[in-house]
Amino acid sequence: MNTTQTVILIIVLIVIGISSYAFLKNDSNDAMMDDGTMMQDDSTMEDTSMKDDTVMEGDAIMSDHGSYEAYSPEKLAKADNGDVILFFRASWCPTCRALDADIKSHRSDIPAGVTILDVDYDNSTALKQKYGVTYQHTLVQVDAQGNMITKWSSSPTLTSLLTNVI
């Protein structure tokens, strides 16, 4: 390659680089509204509406499947018609975060009649004492009166959690 060809090649590469930068910069500015907030185009907006037979009720998702919802004492009554599992979860616990994410991503796999209640490990001292829970990511199956049926830990997935339900 001679010097002239090398110079032409370098100039072409610089022009392509500058054009690409300008195009990308302009494209990202198009997504900004006049007030500086981001706008979403139709291709990036996600349909968050519920499908099929799923209905939102409070903070729980109700359907022909089981549910995963925040703990409250009155929800123990769901054990009259199925199984209730208390999941003692801490937001700072990597094992808890993994199981929480797996349950949420497989909500439709929770069998009908199974309710998993998310118990805040850090703020539920009385419940921890009642069930002898000494560390986060403990799971406790209870009856409608809140009596412990069984207790276990180290279920890394929804599938493994369900294998422990009596």
SELO-682258 format. One line per 3 residues: number of its first residue (from 1); for each residue x, y, z of N, C-alpha, C. Coordinates in pm, whole numbers. Layout:
// SELO-682258
NUM) X,Y,Z,X,Y,Z,X,Y,Z  ...
//
This chain:
// SELO-682258
1) 85,-117,0,0,0,0,89,124,0  61,218,-86,144,338,-87,88,442,8  158,548,24,123,653,119,-10,718,84
4) -38,742,-39,-162,806,-80,-283,719,-44  -273,591,-68,-383,500,-35,-404,493,116  -296,495,192,-305,493,338,-375,618,389
7) -340,734,337,-402,860,379,-550,859,344  -586,813,226,-726,807,185,-805,712,276  -747,598,308,-811,502,397,-835,562,535
10) -737,632,588,-750,696,720,-859,801,716  -864,882,612,-966,986,600,-1106,924,592  -1120,818,515,-1249,750,503,-1293,695,639
13) -1201,634,712,-1234,580,845,-1274,691,941  -1207,804,936,-1241,917,1023,-1380,969,989  -1410,983,861,-1542,1031,818,-1651,934,864
16) -1628,806,848,-1725,705,892,-1744,713,1044  -1635,727,1118,-1643,737,1264,-1721,859,1308  -1693,975,1248,-1763,1098,1284,-1911,1087,1247
19) -1940,1032,1132,-2079,1016,1089,-2156,924,1183  -2093,815,1223,-2157,722,1316,-2184,788,1449  -2087,863,1500,-2103,933,1628,-2219,1032,1619
22) -2222,1112,1511,-2327,1212,1495,-2464,1145,1485  -2472,1036,1412,-2598,965,1397,-2647,912,1532  -2558,849,1607,-2597,792,1736,-2633,901,1835
25) -2560,1009,1836,-2588,1120,1928,-2724,1182,1894  -2751,1202,1768,-2878,1259,1724,-2993,1165,1757  -2974,1035,1739,-3077,936,1768,-3114,937,1916
28) -3014,949,2005,-3044,949,2148,-3110,1079,2190  -3080,1190,2122,-3146,1316,2153,-3291,1316,2109  -3325,1240,2004,-3463,1231,1960,-3551,1171,2068
31) -3495,1090,2155,-3572,1026,2261,-3596,1120,2378  -3536,1240,2374,-3553,1337,2482,-3667,1432,2446  -3751,1462,2543,-3857,1560,2523,-3800,1698,2553
34) -3876,1802,2524,-3829,1938,2545,-3794,1966,2690  -3863,1904,2784,-3835,1929,2925,-3723,1842,2980  -3655,1767,2894,-3541,1687,2937,-3578,1546,2980
37) -3706,1514,2985,-3744,1379,3025,-3740,1287,2904  -3723,1160,2931,-3717,1063,2822,-3858,1028,2776  -3875,1016,2645,-4002,965,2595,-3977,826,2540
40) -4079,746,2537,-4066,610,2488,-4135,599,2354  -4068,533,2260,-4137,508,2134,-4212,376,2147  -4299,351,2052,-4385,233,2060,-4307,103,2065
43) -4188,100,2004,-4114,-25,2000,-4049,-59,2134  -4028,41,2220,-3965,11,2348,-4065,-2,2461  -4187,39,2438,-4287,28,2544,-4330,-116,2557
46) -4343,-160,2679,-4378,-299,2706,-4523,-307,2748  -4594,-403,2697,-4732,-424,2736,-4734,-488,2874  -4776,-409,2974,-4778,-461,3110,-4918,-504,3151
49) -5011,-503,3059,-5145,-546,3094,-5145,-695,3121  -5234,-737,3207,-5243,-878,3243,-5317,-953,3134  -5282,-1075,3116,-5341,-1156,3011,-5424,-1268,3072
52) -5508,-1325,2990,-5586,-1443,3022,-5676,-1420,3142  -5663,-1506,3243,-5754,-1508,3356,-5694,-1441,3478  -5591,-1359,3463,-5523,-1299,3576,-5587,-1166,3609
55) -5611,-1141,3739,-5672,-1019,3785,-5590,-964,3900  -5570,-833,3905,-5495,-771,4013,-5590,-744,4128  -5552,-784,4248,-5633,-760,4367,-5538,-722,4479
58) -5538,-592,4518,-5443,-546,4619,-5303,-562,4566  -5214,-619,4645,-5077,-641,4599,-5056,-785,4553  -5162,-860,4542,-5151,-1000,4501,-5204,-1018,4360
61) -5150,-1112,4292,-5200,-1146,4160,-5283,-1273,4176  -5409,-1262,4140,-5501,-1373,4157,-5527,-1437,4021  -5525,-1568,4014,-5553,-1637,3889,-5586,-1781,3920
64) -5590,-1863,3815,-5614,-2005,3838,-5486,-2074,3883  -5383,-1996,3906,-5257,-2045,3960,-5251,-2005,4107  -5147,-2051,4175,-5124,-2006,4311,-5078,-1862,4310
67) -5034,-1812,4425,-4993,-1673,4430,-4867,-1654,4513  -4802,-1542,4489,-4685,-1497,4565,-4715,-1354,4604  -4730,-1330,4733,-4774,-1199,4779,-4714,-1166,4914
70) -4726,-1040,4953,-4673,-994,5081,-4751,-1057,5196  -4680,-1087,5303,-4741,-1149,5421,-4834,-1053,5494  -4944,-1105,5540,-5029,-1041,5640,-5099,-1155,5713
73) -5126,-1140,5843,-5181,-1249,5923,-5312,-1307,5866  -5397,-1221,5811,-5525,-1271,5759,-5509,-1362,5638  -5395,-1355,5571,-5372,-1441,5454,-5344,-1586,5493
76) -5321,-1612,5621,-5302,-1750,5667,-5428,-1832,5645  -5543,-1766,5643,-5669,-1837,5622,-5673,-1907,5486  -5587,-1865,5394,-5582,-1932,5263,-5542,-2078,5277
79) -5485,-2115,5391,-5445,-2254,5414,-5567,-2345,5429  -5685,-2288,5453,-5807,-2369,5459,-5834,-2436,5324  -5797,-2368,5218,-5824,-2419,5083,-5698,-2459,5007
82) -5587,-2467,5075,-5462,-2501,5006,-5343,-2495,5099  -5228,-2475,5040,-5103,-2473,5116,-5050,-2330,5124  -5005,-2291,5243,-4945,-2159,5263,-4802,-2179,5309
85) -4710,-2112,5239,-4568,-2118,5273,-4521,-1977,5305  -4457,-1961,5419,-4397,-1834,5456,-4252,-1835,5408  -4214,-1735,5332,-4078,-1722,5280,-4013,-1606,5354
88) -3926,-1638,5451,-3856,-1536,5528,-3741,-1483,5442  -3765,-1366,5382,-3675,-1309,5281,-3614,-1179,5331  -3484,-1165,5309,-3414,-1040,5339,-3367,-980,5207
91) -3387,-850,5190,-3352,-786,5063,-3202,-789,5036  -3122,-800,5141,-2976,-800,5127,-2919,-940,5106  -3001,-1042,5113,-2956,-1182,5105,-2953,-1229,4959
94) -2835,-1269,4908,-2827,-1315,4769,-2912,-1440,4741  -2917,-1532,4835,-2999,-1652,4818,-3146,-1616,4810  -3188,-1523,4896,-3328,-1478,4896,-3362,-1407,4765
97) -3272,-1322,4720,-3296,-1249,4595,-3311,-1346,4478  -3228,-1450,4476,-3235,-1548,4367,-3368,-1623,4369  -3409,-1669,4488,-3536,-1741,4497,-3653,-1648,4465
100) -3650,-1526,4517,-3754,-1428,4490,-3768,-1404,4339  -3656,-1386,4271,-3658,-1363,4126,-3713,-1486,4052  -3675,-1605,4098,-3722,-1727,4032,-3873,-1744,4051
103) -3921,-1717,4172,-4066,-1727,4197,-4140,-1627,4108  -4092,-1503,4104,-4160,-1400,4025,-4159,-1433,3876  -4050,-1491,3828,-4044,-1522,3685,-4122,-1649,3649
106) -4162,-1726,3750,-4239,-1849,3725,-4372,-1849,3800  -4430,-1732,3820,-4558,-1722,3893,-4663,-1817,3838  -4668,-1830,3708,-4771,-1915,3648,-4748,-2063,3677
109) -4630,-2096,3728,-4601,-2236,3764,-4639,-2269,3908  -4682,-2168,3985,-4726,-2195,4122,-4861,-2265,4111  -4872,-2386,4165,-4998,-2461,4150,-5115,-2391,4219
112) -5233,-2409,4164,-5354,-2356,4227,-5361,-2411,4369  -5400,-2326,4463,-5410,-2368,4602,-5283,-2347,4681  -5175,-2305,4616,-5050,-2277,4687,-5032,-2126,4696
115) -5011,-2077,4818,-4986,-1936,4841,-4850,-1923,4909  -4762,-1846,4848,-4631,-1818,4908,-4637,-1676,4959  -4616,-1661,5090,-4621,-1529,5152,-4480,-1479,5179
118) -4450,-1362,5128,-4319,-1299,5142,-4314,-1229,5278  -4232,-1282,5369,-4219,-1226,5503,-4087,-1149,5511  -4094,-1024,5555,-3974,-940,5569,-3893,-992,5688
121) -3783,-1059,5658,-3701,-1121,5762,-3653,-1019,5865  -3612,-902,5821,-3554,-803,5911,-3655,-739,6005  -3782,-740,5971,-3883,-671,6051,-3993,-763,6104
124) -3964,-890,6115,-4067,-986,6160,-4015,-1070,6277  -3969,-1004,6380,-3909,-1072,6495,-4005,-1171,6560  -4130,-1131,6580,-4227,-1219,6646,-4250,-1347,6565
127) -4262,-1333,6433,-4281,-1452,6349,-4157,-1540,6350  -4040,-1479,6347,-3916,-1558,6350,-3909,-1638,6479  -3946,-1575,6590,-3944,-1646,6719,-4049,-1757,6721
130) -4168,-1728,6671,-4276,-1827,6672,-4236,-1955,6599  -4168,-1941,6485,-4134,-2057,6403,-3989,-2102,6417  -3915,-2039,6507,-3776,-2078,6528,-3686,-2048,6409
133) -3715,-1941,6340,-3636,-1902,6223,-3514,-1824,6271  -3396,-1876,6240,-3272,-1812,6286,-3191,-1749,6173  -3230,-1776,6050,-3161,-1711,5938,-3256,-1696,5820
136) -3223,-1597,5737,-3305,-1567,5619,-3306,-1686,5523  -3388,-1679,5424,-3419,-1782,5323,-3474,-1911,5386  -3538,-1895,5502,-3608,-2008,5564,-3752,-2007,5512
139) -3805,-2125,5489,-3942,-2142,5441,-4019,-2225,5543  -4141,-2182,5574,-4223,-2250,5674,-4362,-2272,5615  -4405,-2397,5610,-4542,-2427,5568,-4629,-2424,5692
142) -4742,-2352,5684,-4831,-2337,5799,-4974,-2374,5762  -5053,-2403,5868,-5195,-2428,5845,-5271,-2295,5864  -5403,-2298,5853,-5484,-2177,5859,-5478,-2108,5995
145) -5443,-2182,6100,-5431,-2122,6233,-5289,-2071,6257  -5202,-2087,6161,-5065,-2041,6175,-4972,-2141,6240  -5018,-2264,6259,-4932,-2368,6317,-4835,-2420,6212
148) -4710,-2440,6253,-4609,-2489,6160,-4635,-2634,6124  -4632,-2663,5994,-4643,-2800,5945,-4503,-2855,5920  -4421,-2776,5851,-4282,-2814,5825,-4199,-2688,5800
151) -4067,-2702,5814,-3976,-2589,5795,-3852,-2639,5722  -3800,-2559,5629,-3678,-2595,5557,-3610,-2469,5505  -3493,-2486,5450,-3422,-2375,5385,-3348,-2428,5263
154) -3281,-2340,5197,-3197,-2374,5081,-3275,-2426,4962  -3390,-2368,4936,-3461,-2396,4811,-3421,-2287,4713  -3335,-2318,4616,-3287,-2213,4526,-3386,-2174,4416
157) -3488,-2257,4395,-3584,-2231,4288,-3726,-2260,4336  -3822,-2210,4261,-3962,-2241,4291,-3986,-2391,4285  -3929,-2457,4186,-3947,-2602,4172,-3900,-2676,4296
160) -3782,-2640,4347,-3731,-2709,4467,-3814,-2673,4589  -3864,-2550,4596,-3951,-2510,4706,-4076,-2599,4706  -4136,-2617,4591,-4261,-2695,4583,-4241,-2842,4617
163) -4121,-2895,4599,-4098,-3036,4633,-4101,-3058,4784  -4086,-2951,4862,-4087,-2964,5008,-4225,-2945,5070  -4322,-2902,4990,-4457,-2878,5043,-4524,-3012,5070
166) -4578,-3024,5191,-4644,-3150,5232,-4789,-3148,5188
//
